[in-house]
Amino acid sequence: MARTEPIKAVRGVRDILPAEMPLWRAAQQGAAEVGRRFGYEEIITPILEHAELIERVGEDTDAVAKELYRFDDRGGRNLALRPEATAGVVRAYFEGGLNQGPQPSRLYLFGPMFRYDRPQKGRYRQFFQFNVEAIGSAAAGLDAEVIELASEWLHQVGLQDLRLELNSIGDGKCRPAYLERLKAYYRPLKSQLHGDCQLRLERNPLRLLDCKVPQCQPFKADAPRITDHLCDECAAHWAVVRRLLEGAGIEYQHNPYLVRGLDYYTRTVFEFYPGGAKGQQDALASGGRYDGLAEAEGWPSTPGVGFAGGLDRVTELMAAKGEEVAISPPADVLVLPDGDLAVEAAEVARICRAVRSTAVDYEPKSLTAKMRSANKLGAKFVVLLTPEDAARRTARLRDMSSGEQTDLAWVELPTRLA
């Protein structure tokens, strides 16, 4: 049956068009450069994982309970599109034998993630992240290192006005007693809480502090703070992280309500926001220490720490701030044949590509019209080719910035274009 409407993109996803690519390239190249400067190596993991991997490490989170894209493949395996990268990187760390090498293993990754979330500005169902993971060490210095790396990346791409929020959520030694205090505080208030928070009260009480629903906000102020109930080891770790950040000149705000509501997260958690931003959806990069993640996946207990930076939000903010990025034309050189000279023009283009990016305007239009197109495309040079020139294997090279024109043999073009 004939369609009456053209097929458009799936709701909640988007195309990244050529005009947007310079900002994306700058954000990714800046991230890779900073990552390498800190001694991190790139890794690529699949976007498909066993659903069980993600369920084990995030069953109580919205990313799994409400937003996970899951399906059974033809072999009956229950798979999922990754909603985040850390679980897969930890799997790859063990499965690829990185745990047998020098520790910690410092890794970074670029790639798409998927969540069935309500589409809105800055939030997409397919979104892109820059992930940094340091696996194999419990040292507080690594917590500060990944925070400093995130800060340097955001500054490098031109985002200077930042707010860093920081907290410690303790560990398996001190957190259980704190959670009992938290539940004791919230139980008399249960009927006044949002429905989701009523369920979280017994199952995952730490998430009560992370709730953004207005009716739950008044109760946070008097809730016990976990940083007042840390064990000696966590308190010492918390002090070292703050001292290292202060030594690096990185300002931060202690946010006692910043949590990661899963048992495998321990100690340091943090988020970077643009200055003045209020909503959680405005976070540019967030992360923390996840010393229990490997064990949750079924691997030996192994500490780790990392963060994820949102490339969609970062590039949108770069564009909003008018960040200047050098934009290159699609091709430095355009070959403009006058008439039926497709074969000859293609040969000239191959010769020019030895030194510069080159394209051919094959359209059946006049040289004047082709020159207008070359101007619009921002070509640095054009090669004008007439039937007479082609017969002699010569062409006219025009420098588009100076207007200077030179008649050259085809074999001379690379030398003049270099």
N, C-alpha and C positions, 0 to 999 in steps of 0.2 A: 504494500500500500504506500502511495506517495505521501511524503511528509509535507505538512503545510508550513512548518517552522524549521529553520536550520538547527542542527544539533550543537548545543553550546556546552561549555565546561560544566562538570559536576559541581553542585552547590558546595561552597566552602573551600574550593581549591582555586588556584589562579595560575595564569601564565606569567612568567618573568620575561619581559620583552627585551629586545636588543638595547633599547634606550636606557633600560634600568640596569643592564649588566655591569657598566663601569662601577657603580656603587657596590654591587654585590662582589665584584672582583676585588675592589679595594678592601671591603670588610673581610673577605676570606684570605686575601694575601697578607693583610695586616695580622690576622689571627695566626696564620702559618708562620709568619716571620717571628712574631713574639713567642709562639710555642717553641720554635727551634732555638731561639735565643735562651730559653729556659731549659733546654735539653730534652724537649719532648719529641717523640716520633709519631708520624701519622699512621693510623690504622683505619681500615675500612671493614665494617661488619655488615651482614645482610639486613635488609629491612624486614625480612620474614624471620620470626622466631617461633619456637613452640609456645603455644599459649600458656602452658604450664610454667614456663620460665618467668613470664610476666606476672601471672597470677600469684606465684609463690612470693614474689617480692613486692607486690602492691595490691593485694586483694581488697584492702579497705580504702583504697584511694579512688577518686572519681575517674582517674585515667584508666583504671581497670574495671571498676564496678559499673560505670556509666558510659565510658568513652572509648572502650577498646574495640578496634576493628578485628573481628575474629571470624574464621571460617574453617570448614573441613575441606581438605584437598581431595583429589581423586583417590588417594590411597587411604582415606579415612583419618588422616592425621589432623589434629586440631591445631591450627596455626593462627598467628596474629601478626598484624602490621605493628611494628614497634612504636609505642607511644613515647619512648625515651631511649637513650642509647646506653646508659650505664650498665644495665643488666646484661646486655649483649657483649659489652666490652669486657666485663668481668668473666663471662663465659669464655670469650676468646682468649683471655689471659691464661686460663688454665688449659683449655682445649688445645691451644697453640704452643703450649710449653713455655710461655713467658715467665711463669712462676719458677722455672728452673734457671733463669738467667740472673744477671745482676739486679738487685732490688734497691729501691722501688723501680717498677716499670712505669715510665712516664710516657703517656699516650695522648694523642688528640685525634679528633674525628670531625668530619663535616658530613651532613646528610639530612635527608627528609625524615620526619617523624609524623605519626598519624593519630589523631584523636577525633572522635565524633563529638565535637563541641559545637555550641551555637555560634555560627559565623558572625563576626563583627570586625570592625576596623582593628587591624593588628593581630587578629586571632583567626587562624585558618585551620581547616581539617587536615591539610597537608602543610606542615610548617618545617622550617629548616633550622638546624642548630649547629653551633660550634661546641664540641664537648672536649673537656680536658679531664683526664683521670690519672691519678698517681696511686698505684696499687702495690702493696707489699711492705708498707712501713706505717707505724702508728705515730711517727714523730710529729709534734706540734708544728715544727718548721715547715712541713709540707702543707698544712692547713693555710699558713700565712703565704706560702709560695703560690698556691693556686689562686688565692685572693689577689695577690700582687699581679699575677699573670693576667687575670681578668681585668684588673684596673688598667694595666698598661695597654691591653688590646683596645679597650673602650676609648682611652685617651688617644691612642695612635690613629683611630679613625675619626677623630675630631670631636668626640663627646666629652667635653671638659667638665661640665656641671653635673656631677654625680653625687648620689647619696648611697653610702654603704651601710646596710643594717646587719647587725651581728648578734649572735646569741650562742649559748651552749645549752644542750639538752641532756647533758649527763650521759651515763652509760648503764649497762645492766646491773652495776653494783649500787648506784645511788638512785636511779630513776624509779624503780618499783615503789620505794617508800614515798617518793615525791608524788607519784600518780595516785597513791592512796590519799594523800593530803588534798590533791586536786579534786578527786571524786567526792571526798567529804565536804569540800567547799561547795561543789556544784549540786549535790543531791537535793538539798532543800530548795534549789532554784529550778529543778527539773521541769516543772509545769510551765515555767516562763520561757523556756528555751525553744528554739526552732526545732522542728521535727527531726531533722538530720542530727542535730546536736543531742537530742534526747537519746538517740540510738548510740551515738558516740560515747556518751557518758560512761558506760560500763565497758564498751568494746575497745575504744581508742580515745581515752579522755584527753590526750595531748592535743588532738585536733580541735578541741573546744577553744583553745587559745588562738587558733588560726581562722576561726569562723569570721566571715565577712558580713553575715546577715545583721541588719541594724538592731533587731530586738535582742541580740545576744551581746552587743557591745558594752552596755553599762556594767556587766558583771565582771569584765576582765580586770578592771582597775584594782579590785580587792583580792583577786585570785593570787594564791601563793606563787612566787617566782622560783623557777627551778635553779637559777644561779645562786639563790640563797640556801640551797639544799644539796650542793654538789659534794661528792666524796673528795677526799684529799687529792687523789690522782687527777680527777676531772678538774678540780679547782686549779691545780698546778698547770694542767694543759691549757686551760682557759686563760690563765695569767700569761703564759708564754706566747700564745697566739696574739694577744693584745699588745704585748711588749714588742713583738716583731713587727706588727703593723705600724705601731708608733715609730719604731726605728726606721721604717721605710717611708715615713711621712704620709701614710694613708689614714685619712680621717674616717671615723666610723661612728655610728649611733648604736648603742645597746638597745635592742628591741626585745623585751622579755616575752613577747607574744609570737616571735618568729620561731616556727617549729618545722620539723619534718616528722609527720605523725606515724612513722613506722619503726618497729623494734630494731631494724638493722642500722638505722641512723644513730650516730653517737656524737656527743660533744659538739664540735663547731658546726653551725649552720649560718648561711649568709645570703644576702640578696643585694644586687646593685639596681638602683633606680635613677632615672633622670631627675635632676634637681626640681623640686616642686611637684613631682608626680605623687598621687595618692593611692590609686588603685593597684591591686596586686597584678592585674593584667599588664601593668606598665613596666614590670620587672624586665631588665635587659639581660641579666645573668644571675643565676642562683645556684647554690650548691651546698655541699657540706661533707662531713666525714661519714662513711658508711661501713664501719668495721664489722657489721653483721651480715652484709649482703652476700658475700661468698658462701657462707654457711647456709643462708636461706636458699641458695641455689643448689645445695648439695655438695659443694666443694669444701676443702679444708678451711677452717676459720682464717681469714686473711684480711688485714686492715686496708682501707683505701679512702681516698678523698678526691673530690673533683667538683666540676660545675658544668652547667649548660648555658650557653649564650644564645639568645634568639636572634638569628640573622634577619628575619622578617622585620622585627621591631627596630633593630639596630640600623638597618638600611633605610627604613622609613624615617627614623629620627635624623639620620645623616642628610637625607633629602630635605626634610623640613628645616634643618639648620643651614641649608644652602652650602653644604660641604662641597668644595670644588675638587672634582676628580677629572684627571685628564681623559678626554674622550677621543679615541682614535677612530678614523673613518673605517668603514667596512674593508676598504682596500686602499693602499697608498697610491696605486697606479691603476688607471682605467685605460684600456685599449679601445679606441673608437674607430671601427672600420667604416669606411664610406662605400656602401654597396655590398655586393655578395662576396664577402671576404672572410667568412667564418673560419675556414681552415687556416688561412694565413694569420688571422687575428689570434686564434688559439695558439699557434706556434710562437708568435711574439710574446704572448702572455706567459708561456712556459719559460721562455728565455728570461723575462723580467723577474719571474718568481724565484730565480736563483738568489736575488738580493732583496726583493721587496714583495709584500703582498700585492697581488694583481688580479683584476677581474676584467671581463670583456663585456661591453654593451652590444649584445647581439640584436637589439631591436631594429626593425626596418624603418628608421627615421633619419632625418637629416643630421649632419654633423653639428649644426647650430643647436638642435634640440638635444643632442647627446652632450654637448658642452654644458648646457643648462643643468642637465642631470648630474654631470660631474661636479659642478659647483655645489649643488644641493647636497651631494654625498660627502663633500669635503675632501675630495681626492687631492693629493699633493702634486701628482703629475698626471698628464694624459699623454697617450701615444696615438697620434693621428695617422691613420693608414688609408691611403688612396690606392686605387688599382694600379696607377703608375708606380707608386712607391713599392707596392707589393711585388711588382714584376722585377724591380731592381734589388729587392730585399733591403729596402731602406724604409725609414719612418721619420715622422717629425715629433720630437719630444718637447712638451711644453711644461715649464715650471709654473704651476698655478698661482704661486704667491708672488713671483716677480713678473710673470708674463713672458719671460724669455723662452724663445723657441730655437731648437737646433735640429738640423737634419743629420741623421746618423744611420749607419748600417746596423742591422739587427744585432749583430754580434757585439757592437759597441754599447748597446743599451745598459747592460749590467754595470759596466765601469762608470757610466755617467750617473746611474741611479744609486750607486753604493754610497 
